[in-house]
Amino acid sequence: MRIRVLASGSKGNCTCIDDGSSALLVDCGLSVKEALLRLRAAGGDPDLIRAILVTHEHADHLGGVAPMARRLGVPVYGTGGTLLDLAGAETGRRPVRLVRTDPGTRRDVEGFSVEAFATSHDAREPCGFTLTAGGIRFTCCTDTGVLSDPIIRRLRVSDAILLESNHCPEMLRTGPYPEVLKRRIRSPRGHLSNRAAAACLRALGCDAGTVILGHLSEINNTPEKALASAKEGLGLYCGSVRVVVGKQHQLSDAVEI
């Protein structure tokens, strides 16, 4: 399994997962042109993409989904709440096939076993996804203010995870955002801090496998701070767990599991 983070952050999110014969996108908050440009630059093949999975309806995750689905002729999977936005905005000449997938329901999607799970975010019905192919399990968990015990258990049995590490609490506290936005980010329906991500990795220990830190704030975080915090959380297991940072404006190295 290869995981290519094409973009991760508040200006657009898009991750491609392929098993060599087919591929799925998780979110597409980029334009079609930019997403395909980045995918090809990362060594991916757009012709392998069979479906798009959407975590929630915010523009940085959903913005390019319908145009990309039309361009590739593939279905879009999401929760009922997420798909309401797509269905309401569906004005294209070629309708997009929308497939509802409820948390806890497993679906076979072109060689992948896909399971959605509930997250905690200020969206209509947000979720993360676990994808399994060839015995390898990858879990995408971003845009959540808290990590429930079921999510921790899911991450523990995953070979690779995309885990939110959105902000440094001190940078957020002293930064330029208005207080109402700071409260939103810190809330149980906001975003995970570096500290929260580190606590998660401390709980996972050597079970963490491969970790991609994602959805870093450009204003309230730095890759160096997120990485240092994650390694501190891993402690003695730091040397045995691969940790990389998913980038917003540059291609991240493809992760092969």
ZICORSUL-V748670 format. One record per backbone hydrogen bond with DSSP energy under -1.0 kcal/mol. CO is the residue of the C=O (numbers start at 1). NH is the residue of the N-H. If there is no record, write none. Layout:
# ZICORSUL-V748670
co=CO nh=NH
co=CO nh=NH
This chain:
# ZICORSUL-V748670
co=1 nh=257
co=2 nh=18
co=3 nh=255
co=4 nh=16
co=5 nh=252
co=7 nh=14
co=9 nh=12
co=13 nh=29
co=14 nh=6
co=14 nh=7
co=15 nh=26
co=16 nh=4
co=17 nh=24
co=18 nh=2
co=22 nh=19
co=23 nh=50
co=24 nh=17
co=25 nh=53
co=26 nh=15
co=28 nh=64
co=31 nh=35
co=32 nh=36
co=33 nh=37
co=34 nh=38
co=35 nh=39
co=36 nh=40
co=37 nh=41
co=38 nh=42
co=39 nh=44
co=40 nh=43
co=45 nh=48
co=46 nh=49
co=48 nh=23
co=51 nh=25
co=52 nh=77
co=53 nh=27
co=55 nh=127
co=58 nh=61
co=58 nh=62
co=59 nh=63
co=60 nh=13
co=61 nh=28
co=62 nh=65
co=64 nh=68
co=65 nh=69
co=66 nh=70
co=67 nh=71
co=68 nh=72
co=69 nh=73
co=69 nh=74
co=75 nh=52
co=76 nh=99
co=77 nh=54
co=78 nh=101
co=79 nh=83
co=80 nh=84
co=83 nh=87
co=84 nh=88
co=85 nh=89
co=89 nh=91
co=97 nh=76
co=99 nh=78
co=102 nh=105
co=107 nh=114
co=109 nh=112
co=112 nh=109
co=113 nh=132
co=114 nh=107
co=115 nh=130
co=116 nh=104
co=117 nh=128
co=120 nh=145
co=121 nh=123
co=126 nh=119
co=128 nh=117
co=129 nh=140
co=130 nh=115
co=131 nh=138
co=132 nh=113
co=133 nh=136
co=136 nh=133
co=137 nh=159
co=137 nh=160
co=138 nh=131
co=139 nh=162
co=140 nh=129
co=141 nh=164
co=148 nh=152
co=149 nh=153
co=150 nh=154
co=151 nh=155
co=152 nh=156
co=153 nh=157
co=155 nh=158
co=159 nh=210
co=160 nh=139
co=161 nh=212
co=162 nh=141
co=163 nh=214
co=166 nh=217
co=167 nh=194
co=168 nh=172
co=169 nh=173
co=170 nh=174
co=178 nh=182
co=179 nh=183
co=180 nh=184
co=181 nh=185
co=182 nh=186
co=183 nh=187
co=185 nh=191
co=187 nh=190
co=189 nh=122
co=192 nh=166
co=193 nh=197
co=194 nh=198
co=195 nh=199
co=196 nh=200
co=197 nh=201
co=198 nh=202
co=199 nh=203
co=200 nh=204
co=201 nh=205
co=204 nh=207
co=205 nh=208
co=209 nh=242
co=210 nh=161
co=211 nh=244
co=212 nh=163
co=213 nh=246
co=214 nh=165
co=220 nh=168
co=222 nh=226
co=223 nh=227
co=224 nh=228
co=225 nh=229
co=226 nh=230
co=227 nh=231
co=228 nh=232
co=229 nh=233
co=230 nh=234
co=231 nh=235
co=234 nh=237
co=235 nh=238
co=237 nh=240
co=242 nh=211
co=244 nh=213
co=247 nh=8
co=255 nh=3
